[in-house]
Each structure stands twice: as structure tokens, then as C-alpha cells.
């Protein structure tokens, strides 16, 4: 089982070390525009090999992706360097789209030439419109983005903290855009099987207060992390390793990754059955009328971003 990781920056390195430590793949090829950086990162990780699962981590070129089952693309401008760390800016991660689209136009054709059968996983922000661009460049549909998997985990963690329970007992999901228009599915969230509103009441917490605080914490989690550590990397690295396992092992596990949704005319995150070929099936979750309206608005926002990208391409 072979995985390629494009980009040896903060996120790419976090993805690679998570893949290695979890033993998610047998072989990992790390590629970066600066070959010396990829070489140094891979060498540093290999020194931990004797006390880790048996994984061959090495740097390489695009030619070394031959035979890869999965390629993660993490390259591009991040929120801090791209000026997307203002909580009052509704555009959020979409501010990075134009700069990172240029990076993807350079990377994706090279990946597809060498690894035409690989599933492509878009990690770079904003992942959903970049996944749409990747589909166009790759000329196939074996493309996903990490969607709202990390958002859903953040949802569970912050909800658990607010009501004083282990987040493992919380089932809660965010869908739509990985960005400021993401939709929190409060209507189906549960704590140990209890509807979250009932769980809040039994734990002595106001549902409305919890809801507002959790949404704020999750929606701006990346900015909070960046303010203290320059890059949001470790959580998404672990997520990418877990998604790689689901793909490589053909688990058919369900995650809110993002793939192209014909009903919405754009790539967005919904609960998806993930296996060897990518998304096998999408499960439409139950939603309140308000949540469904929010999802439509999220889809419209993503469609507008895609349209903007197509206009920029046509006029360049």
C-alpha cells in the first residue's frame, strides 16, 4: 500500500508522521518543490523507524508516485501567510483560493501522469473548491477533499468539554463547506444516545449557551491554533492518516469527506461511505428545515467560489 504526500510543510509533515506512526501504509513518498526539505523531513522521520510500525518513508519526485494507491496534496499558501486569520472576514479560507489554485494547476497534471489510478485527496485550504478544480485537471472523479471531518471532530471535542463528558460519547457532525458556512447538525447530535438538548439539561447546562459557544469554538478553531502555533497541522494530519486507512483497507467506513455532489452542483461534505475507490455512496443525513437551508447557502457559497475561479481561468 503506497501513499504519496505532496508538500513537506507543516501539514504535509504532520500527515506523513501520522501515517508512519499509525502504520497506515507500507510505503510513503514525500515530495516538495524544495527537494532538500522533503529529503530532510523524510530522513528525520526514518530515524524513528526502528521503534515504529514497518513503514518505508522516503523523499522522491513525481516519478516515484508510480503505483501509488492514494496521493494527498497539502501544498499551498496557508491561512497565516495568506491573510485568512480574521474572525470578522466572512470569506475565511476562500481567500486562499486563487493562490492555491495556481499551485494545483502545476501539481495535479504531474501526479496524474505518473499515478493515473490513484485516489487524490485534497488537503490544502480551501479544500472543497480545490477538489472541484482537481477533478477538472485530473479528468476523473476519484477525488475527495478532507471535507468537514476535522470540523466534526472539533464539534465533538468542544461539545464534550462544555457539558463535561468524554467526546468519545458524543456523536455530532458538521457538513457542507470546510469553512465559515459549515452546518452543525444539532438536530441529530447525541450524547450517549441522548439528544444533545436532553443531555445538556441533565448535565445542568443551557443548550443555547452551549450551542453558541461550541459553534464559535469550532468555526474559528484554526485561527485560535494559528495564533499560538503559526499553523493548524496535527489534527488534520491524524485525520488524513485515518482516511488513508479507510481507503487502503477498503473499510467502507463513514466520514463527512467532500466529493462532487450532483444534486448541489459542487463538491461539499456529506456523510460518505469511504473505501478503496473513494466515495462509494453518500448518505443524506436528517436535517431540520433551518439546517437544510444553511446547507443550501453553503452550497451556493461554494458554487460562487467555483464560478469565480472559472472566470479567472478564462481571462488569464
C-alpha positions as a Markdown table, in Angstrom:
| # | Residue | x | y | z |
|---|---|---|---|---|
| 1 | Unk | 0.0 | 0.0 | 0.0 |
| 2 | Unk | 1.6 | 3.2 | -1.2 |
| 3 | Unk | 0.8 | 6.8 | -0.4 |
| 4 | Unk | 2.2 | 10.0 | -1.9 |
| 5 | Unk | 2.2 | 13.2 | 0.1 |
| 6 | Unk | 2.8 | 16.4 | -1.9 |
| 7 | Unk | 4.1 | 19.2 | 0.3 |
| 8 | Unk | 6.6 | 18.9 | 3.1 |
| 9 | Unk | 5.4 | 21.9 | 5.1 |
| 10 | Unk | 3.6 | 21.9 | 8.4 |
| 11 | Unk | 0.5 | 20.0 | 7.2 |
| 12 | Unk | 2.4 | 17.6 | 4.8 |
| 13 | Unk | 4.8 | 16.7 | 7.6 |
| 14 | Unk | 2.0 | 16.2 | 10.1 |
| 15 | Unk | 0.2 | 13.9 | 7.6 |
| 16 | Unk | 3.4 | 11.9 | 7.0 |
| 17 | Unk | 4.3 | 11.4 | 10.6 |
| 18 | Unk | 0.7 | 10.3 | 11.4 |
| 19 | Unk | 0.8 | 7.8 | 8.5 |
| 20 | Unk | 4.1 | 6.5 | 9.8 |
| 21 | Unk | 3.2 | 6.2 | 13.5 |
| 22 | Unk | -0.2 | 4.6 | 12.8 |
| 23 | Unk | 1.3 | 2.2 | 10.2 |
| 24 | Unk | -1.4 | 3.4 | 7.8 |
| 25 | Unk | 0.6 | 2.4 | 4.7 |
| 26 | Unk | 3.6 | 0.3 | 3.8 |
| 27 | Unk | 5.3 | 3.0 | 1.7 |
| 28 | Unk | 5.1 | 6.8 | 1.8 |
| 29 | Unk | 6.7 | 9.1 | -0.7 |
| 30 | Unk | 7.1 | 12.7 | 0.3 |
| 31 | Unk | 7.5 | 15.3 | -2.4 |
| 32 | Unk | 8.2 | 19.0 | -2.2 |
| 33 | Unk | 9.1 | 21.8 | -4.5 |
| 34 | Unk | 12.2 | 22.2 | -2.4 |
| 35 | Unk | 13.7 | 18.8 | -2.7 |
| 36 | Unk | 16.1 | 19.4 | 0.2 |
| 37 | Unk | 13.3 | 20.0 | 2.6 |
| 38 | Unk | 11.5 | 16.7 | 1.6 |
| 39 | Unk | 14.8 | 14.9 | 1.9 |
| 40 | Unk | 15.4 | 16.3 | 5.4 |
| 41 | Unk | 11.9 | 15.6 | 6.7 |
| 42 | Unk | 11.9 | 12.1 | 5.4 |
| 43 | Unk | 15.4 | 11.4 | 6.9 |
| 44 | Unk | 14.4 | 12.8 | 10.2 |
| 45 | Unk | 11.3 | 10.5 | 10.3 |
| 46 | Unk | 13.3 | 7.5 | 9.3 |
| 47 | Unk | 15.4 | 7.8 | 12.4 |
| 48 | Unk | 12.2 | 6.8 | 14.3 |
| 49 | Unk | 11.7 | 3.8 | 12.1 |
| 50 | Unk | 13.3 | 1.2 | 14.4 |
| 51 | Unk | 10.6 | 1.8 | 17.1 |
| 52 | Unk | 7.7 | 2.4 | 14.7 |
| 53 | Unk | 5.5 | 0.2 | 12.6 |
| 54 | Unk | 7.2 | -1.1 | 9.5 |
| 55 | Unk | 6.8 | 1.8 | 7.0 |
| 56 | Unk | 9.2 | 3.0 | 4.3 |
| 57 | Unk | 9.2 | 6.8 | 4.4 |
| 58 | Unk | 11.3 | 8.4 | 1.7 |
| 59 | Unk | 11.5 | 11.6 | -0.4 |
| 60 | Unk | 11.1 | 11.5 | -4.1 |
| 61 | Unk | 10.0 | 13.1 | -7.3 |
| 62 | Unk | 6.7 | 12.8 | -9.2 |
| 63 | Unk | 8.1 | 9.7 | -11.0 |
| 64 | Unk | 8.3 | 7.9 | -7.6 |
| 65 | Unk | 4.5 | 8.1 | -7.3 |
| 66 | Unk | 4.1 | 5.3 | -9.9 |
| 67 | Unk | 1.9 | 2.6 | -8.4 |
| 68 | Unk | 0.6 | 4.9 | -5.6 |
| 69 | Unk | -2.9 | 4.0 | -4.3 |
| 70 | Unk | -3.5 | 7.4 | -2.8 |
| 71 | Unk | -2.0 | 10.8 | -3.2 |
| 72 | Unk | -2.5 | 13.6 | -0.6 |
| 73 | Unk | -2.0 | 17.1 | -1.8 |
| 74 | Unk | -1.1 | 19.5 | 1.0 |
| 75 | Unk | 0.9 | 22.2 | -0.9 |
| 76 | Unk | -0.1 | 25.8 | -1.0 |
| 77 | Unk | -0.4 | 29.0 | 1.0 |
| 78 | Unk | -1.8 | 28.6 | 4.5 |
| 79 | Unk | -4.1 | 30.8 | 6.4 |
| 80 | Unk | -1.5 | 32.8 | 8.2 |
| 81 | Unk | 0.7 | 33.6 | 5.1 |
| 82 | Unk | -2.5 | 34.1 | 3.0 |
| 83 | Unk | -4.1 | 36.6 | 5.4 |
| 84 | Unk | -7.1 | 34.4 | 6.3 |
| 85 | Unk | -7.0 | 34.7 | 10.1 |
| 86 | Unk | -9.5 | 37.5 | 10.6 |
| 87 | Unk | -12.6 | 36.2 | 12.5 |
| 88 | Unk | -14.6 | 39.1 | 11.1 |
| 89 | Unk | -13.8 | 38.2 | 7.5 |
| 90 | Unk | -16.7 | 36.0 | 6.3 |
| 91 | Unk | -14.7 | 34.8 | 3.3 |
| 92 | Unk | -12.4 | 32.8 | 5.6 |
| 93 | Unk | -10.4 | 30.1 | 3.9 |
| 94 | Unk | -11.8 | 31.0 | 0.5 |
| 95 | Unk | -9.4 | 33.9 | 0.5 |
| 96 | Unk | -6.7 | 31.4 | -0.4 |
| 97 | Unk | -8.4 | 30.0 | -3.4 |
| 98 | Unk | -6.8 | 31.9 | -6.2 |
| 99 | Unk | -3.2 | 31.5 | -4.9 |
| 100 | Unk | -3.7 | 27.8 | -4.2 |
| 101 | Unk | -5.5 | 27.1 | -7.5 |
| 102 | Unk | -2.3 | 28.2 | -9.3 |
| 103 | Unk | -0.3 | 25.7 | -7.2 |
| 104 | Unk | -2.8 | 22.9 | -8.0 |
| 105 | Unk | -2.6 | 23.7 | -11.7 |
| 106 | Unk | 1.1 | 22.9 | -11.5 |
| 107 | Unk | 0.9 | 19.8 | -9.3 |
| 108 | Unk | -2.2 | 17.8 | -10.4 |
| 109 | Unk | -1.2 | 17.1 | -14.0 |
| 110 | Unk | 2.2 | 15.8 | -12.9 |
| 111 | Unk | 0.5 | 13.5 | -10.3 |
| 112 | Unk | -2.0 | 12.1 | -12.8 |
| 113 | Unk | 0.7 | 11.5 | -15.4 |
| 114 | Unk | 2.6 | 9.2 | -13.1 |
| 115 | Unk | -0.2 | 7.8 | -10.9 |
| 116 | Unk | -3.3 | 7.8 | -13.1 |
| 117 | Unk | -5.1 | 5.2 | -10.9 |
| 118 | Unk | -4.5 | 6.9 | -7.6 |
| 119 | Unk | -7.3 | 8.4 | -5.5 |
| 120 | Unk | -6.5 | 12.1 | -5.0 |
| 121 | Unk | -7.1 | 13.6 | -1.6 |
| 122 | Unk | -7.2 | 17.4 | -1.4 |
| 123 | Unk | -6.0 | 18.8 | 2.0 |
| 124 | Unk | -5.0 | 22.3 | 1.1 |
| 125 | Unk | -7.3 | 25.1 | 2.0 |
| 126 | Unk | -9.9 | 25.8 | 0.8 |
| 127 | Unk | -10.2 | 22.0 | 0.1 |
| 128 | Unk | -13.7 | 21.9 | -1.5 |
| 129 | Unk | -13.3 | 24.2 | -4.5 |
| 130 | Unk | -9.8 | 22.9 | -4.9 |
| 131 | Unk | -11.2 | 19.4 | -5.2 |
| 132 | Unk | -13.5 | 20.7 | -7.9 |
| 133 | Unk | -10.5 | 22.1 | -9.7 |
| 134 | Unk | -8.6 | 18.8 | -9.2 |
| 135 | Unk | -11.5 | 16.9 | -10.8 |
| 136 | Unk | -11.2 | 19.1 | -13.9 |
| 137 | Unk | -7.4 | 18.9 | -14.1 |
| 138 | Unk | -7.3 | 15.1 | -13.4 |
| 139 | Unk | -10.2 | 14.4 | -15.8 |
| 140 | Unk | -11.6 | 11.7 | -13.4 |
| 141 | Unk | -13.9 | 11.6 | -10.4 |
| 142 | Unk | -11.5 | 9.8 | -8.0 |
| 143 | Unk | -11.1 | 13.0 | -6.0 |
| 144 | Unk | -12.1 | 13.8 | -2.4 |
| 145 | Unk | -11.3 | 16.6 | 0.0 |
| 146 | Unk | -10.9 | 16.1 | 3.7 |
| 147 | Unk | -14.3 | 17.9 | 3.9 |
| 148 | Unk | -15.6 | 18.5 | 7.4 |
| 149 | Unk | -14.0 | 15.5 | 9.1 |
| 150 | Unk | -11.8 | 17.7 | 11.3 |
| 151 | Unk | -14.7 | 20.1 | 11.9 |
| 152 | Unk | -16.9 | 17.2 | 13.1 |
| 153 | Unk | -14.1 | 16.0 | 15.5 |
| 154 | Unk | -13.8 | 19.5 | 16.8 |
| 155 | Unk | -17.5 | 19.7 | 17.3 |
| 156 | Unk | -17.4 | 16.5 | 19.4 |
| 157 | Unk | -14.4 | 17.7 | 21.4 |
| 158 | Unk | -15.9 | 21.1 | 22.3 |
| 159 | Unk | -19.3 | 19.8 | 22.9 |
| 160 | Unk | -17.9 | 17.2 | 25.3 |
| 161 | Unk | -15.9 | 19.8 | 27.1 |
| 162 | Unk | -18.8 | 22.2 | 27.5 |
| 163 | Unk | -21.0 | 19.5 | 29.2 |
| 164 | Unk | -18.3 | 17.6 | 30.9 |
| 165 | Unk | -18.2 | 14.3 | 29.1 |
| 166 | Unk | -15.7 | 12.3 | 27.1 |
| 167 | Unk | -16.0 | 13.4 | 23.5 |
| 168 | Unk | -15.9 | 9.7 | 22.5 |
| 169 | Unk | -19.5 | 9.5 | 23.9 |
| 170 | Unk | -20.6 | 12.4 | 21.6 |
| 171 | Unk | -22.0 | 11.8 | 18.1 |
| 172 | Unk | -22.1 | 15.1 | 16.2 |
| 173 | Unk | -21.4 | 16.1 | 12.6 |
| 174 | Unk | -20.7 | 19.2 | 10.6 |
| 175 | Unk | -21.4 | 19.2 | 6.9 |
| 176 | Unk | -21.2 | 21.5 | 3.9 |
| 177 | Unk | -18.1 | 23.7 | 3.4 |
| 178 | Unk | -15.0 | 23.3 | 5.4 |
| 179 | Unk | -15.2 | 26.9 | 6.2 |
| 180 | Unk | -17.3 | 29.6 | 7.8 |
| 181 | Unk | -20.6 | 28.4 | 6.2 |
| 182 | Unk | -20.3 | 24.9 | 7.6 |
| 183 | Unk | -23.5 | 23.4 | 9.0 |
| 184 | Unk | -23.7 | 22.0 | 12.5 |
| 185 | Unk | -26.3 | 19.2 | 12.7 |
| 186 | Unk | -27.6 | 19.9 | 16.2 |
| 187 | Unk | -30.9 | 18.2 | 15.4 |
| 188 | Unk | -29.2 | 14.8 | 15.2 |
| 189 | Unk | -26.4 | 15.3 | 17.7 |
| 190 | Unk | -26.4 | 12.9 | 20.6 |
| 191 | Unk | -24.5 | 12.2 | 23.9 |
| 192 | Unk | -24.5 | 8.5 | 24.8 |
| 193 | Unk | -27.6 | 8.2 | 22.7 |
| 194 | Unk | -29.5 | 11.1 | 24.3 |
| 195 | Unk | -30.5 | 14.0 | 22.1 |
| 196 | Unk | -28.0 | 16.8 | 22.9 |
| 197 | Unk | -30.6 | 19.1 | 24.2 |
| 198 | Unk | -31.7 | 16.5 | 26.8 |
| 199 | Unk | -28.0 | 15.8 | 27.6 |
| 200 | Unk | -27.4 | 19.5 | 28.3 |
| 201 | Unk | -30.4 | 19.6 | 30.6 |
| 202 | Unk | -29.3 | 16.6 | 32.6 |
| 203 | Unk | -25.7 | 18.0 | 32.8 |
| 204 | Unk | -27.1 | 21.3 | 34.1 |
| 205 | Unk | -26.0 | 23.3 | 31.0 |
| 206 | Unk | -28.1 | 25.7 | 28.9 |
| 207 | Unk | -28.4 | 24.2 | 25.4 |
| 208 | Unk | -28.5 | 27.7 | 23.8 |
| 209 | Unk | -25.3 | 28.8 | 25.6 |
| 210 | Unk | -23.5 | 25.5 | 24.8 |
| 211 | Unk | -24.6 | 25.7 | 21.1 |
| 212 | Unk | -23.4 | 29.3 | 20.6 |
| 213 | Unk | -20.0 | 28.6 | 22.4 |
| 214 | Unk | -19.4 | 25.4 | 20.5 |
| 215 | Unk | -20.1 | 26.8 | 17.1 |
| 216 | Unk | -17.8 | 29.8 | 17.8 |
| 217 | Unk | -15.0 | 27.5 | 19.1 |
| 218 | Unk | -15.3 | 25.1 | 16.1 |
| 219 | Unk | -15.8 | 27.7 | 13.4 |
| 220 | Unk | -12.6 | 29.6 | 14.4 |
| 221 | Unk | -10.6 | 26.7 | 15.8 |
| 222 | Unk | -8.0 | 27.0 | 13.0 |
| 223 | Unk | -7.4 | 30.7 | 13.8 |
| 224 | Unk | -7.1 | 30.0 | 17.6 |
| 225 | Unk | -4.4 | 27.4 | 16.8 |
| 226 | Unk | -2.6 | 29.6 | 14.3 |
| 227 | Unk | -2.4 | 32.5 | 16.8 |
| 228 | Unk | -0.4 | 30.2 | 19.1 |
| 229 | Unk | 1.5 | 27.9 | 16.8 |
| 230 | Unk | 1.5 | 29.5 | 13.3 |
| 231 | Unk | -0.2 | 26.5 | 11.6 |
| 232 | Unk | -3.1 | 24.2 | 12.2 |
| 233 | Unk | -1.5 | 20.8 | 11.4 |
| 234 | Unk | -1.7 | 18.0 | 13.9 |
| 235 | Unk | -5.4 | 17.3 | 14.0 |
| 236 | Unk | -5.7 | 17.3 | 10.2 |
| 237 | Unk | -2.6 | 15.1 | 10.0 |
| 238 | Unk | -4.3 | 12.5 | 12.1 |
| 239 | Unk | -7.5 | 12.8 | 10.1 |
| 240 | Unk | -5.6 | 12.3 | 6.8 |
| 241 | Unk | -3.9 | 9.1 | 8.2 |
| 242 | Unk | -7.3 | 7.7 | 9.3 |
| 243 | Unk | -8.9 | 8.5 | 6.0 |
| 244 | Unk | -6.0 | 6.8 | 4.2 |
| 245 | Unk | -6.6 | 3.7 | 6.2 |
| 246 | Unk | -10.3 | 3.6 | 5.3 |
| 247 | Unk | -9.3 | 3.9 | 1.6 |
| 248 | Unk | -6.4 | 1.5 | 1.6 |
| 249 | Unk | -8.2 | -1.2 | 3.6 |
| 250 | Unk | -11.5 | -0.7 | 1.7 |
| 251 | Unk | -13.2 | -0.2 | 5.1 |
| 252 | Unk | -16.4 | 1.4 | 3.8 |
| 253 | Unk | -16.4 | 3.5 | 6.9 |
| 254 | Unk | -18.5 | 6.6 | 7.1 |
| 255 | Unk | -16.8 | 10.1 | 7.3 |
| 256 | Unk | -18.0 | 13.6 | 6.2 |
| 257 | Unk | -15.4 | 13.8 | 3.5 |
| 258 | Unk | -16.3 | 16.0 | 0.5 |
| 259 | Unk | -16.9 | 14.8 | -3.0 |
| 260 | Unk | -18.8 | 16.2 | -6.0 |
| 261 | Unk | -22.5 | 16.2 | -5.2 |
| 262 | Unk | -24.6 | 16.4 | -8.4 |
| 263 | Unk | -27.7 | 17.5 | -6.5 |
| 264 | Unk | -25.8 | 20.6 | -5.3 |
| 265 | Unk | -23.6 | 21.1 | -8.4 |
| 266 | Unk | -20.4 | 21.4 | -6.3 |
| 267 | Unk | -18.1 | 19.5 | -4.0 |
| 268 | Unk | -19.2 | 19.6 | -0.4 |
| 269 | Unk | -19.1 | 17.4 | 2.7 |
| 270 | Unk | -21.8 | 14.9 | 3.5 |
| 271 | Unk | -21.7 | 11.5 | 5.4 |
| 272 | Unk | -19.9 | 9.3 | 2.9 |
| 273 | Unk | -19.1 | 5.6 | 2.6 |
| 274 | Unk | -15.3 | 5.6 | 2.0 |
| 275 | Unk | -13.4 | 2.7 | 0.6 |
| 276 | Unk | -10.8 | 1.7 | -2.0 |
| 277 | Unk | -12.1 | 3.7 | -4.8 |
| 278 | Unk | -13.0 | 6.7 | -2.8 |
| 279 | Unk | -16.6 | 7.6 | -2.0 |
| 280 | Unk | -18.9 | 4.6 | -2.7 |
| 281 | Unk | -22.1 | 6.1 | -1.6 |
| 282 | Unk | -23.4 | 9.3 | 0.1 |
| 283 | Unk | -25.9 | 9.2 | 2.9 |
| 284 | Unk | -28.2 | 12.2 | 3.2 |
| 285 | Unk | -28.5 | 12.9 | 6.9 |
| 286 | Unk | -31.7 | 14.0 | 8.7 |
| 287 | Unk | -31.8 | 17.8 | 8.9 |
| 288 | Unk | -34.2 | 20.4 | 10.4 |
| 289 | Unk | -35.6 | 22.9 | 7.9 |
| 290 | Unk | -33.1 | 25.5 | 9.2 |
| 291 | Unk | -30.1 | 23.1 | 8.8 |
| 292 | Unk | -31.2 | 22.3 | 5.2 |
| 293 | Unk | -31.5 | 26.0 | 4.4 |
| 294 | Unk | -28.0 | 26.5 | 5.8 |
| 295 | Unk | -26.7 | 23.7 | 3.7 |
| 296 | Unk | -28.2 | 25.3 | 0.6 |
| 297 | Unk | -26.5 | 28.5 | 1.4 |
| 298 | Unk | -23.2 | 26.7 | 2.0 |
| 299 | Unk | -23.5 | 25.1 | -1.4 |
| 300 | Unk | -24.3 | 28.4 | -3.1 |
| 301 | Unk | -21.2 | 29.9 | -1.5 |
| 302 | Unk | -19.1 | 27.1 | -2.9 |
| 303 | Unk | -20.6 | 27.4 | -6.3 |
| 304 | Unk | -19.8 | 31.1 | -6.3 |
| 305 | Unk | -16.2 | 30.3 | -5.4 |
| 306 | Unk | -16.0 | 27.9 | -8.3 |
| 307 | Unk | -17.6 | 30.3 | -10.7 |
| 308 | Unk | -15.0 | 33.0 | -9.6 |
| 309 | Unk | -12.2 | 30.5 | -10.3 |
| 310 | Unk | -13.5 | 29.6 | -13.8 |
| 311 | Unk | -13.8 | 33.3 | -14.7 |
| 312 | Unk | -10.3 | 34.0 | -13.5 |
| 313 | Unk | -9.1 | 31.0 | -15.6 |
| 314 | Unk | -10.9 | 32.2 | -18.7 |
| 315 | Unk | -9.5 | 35.7 | -18.5 |
| 316 | Unk | -5.9 | 34.7 | -17.7 |
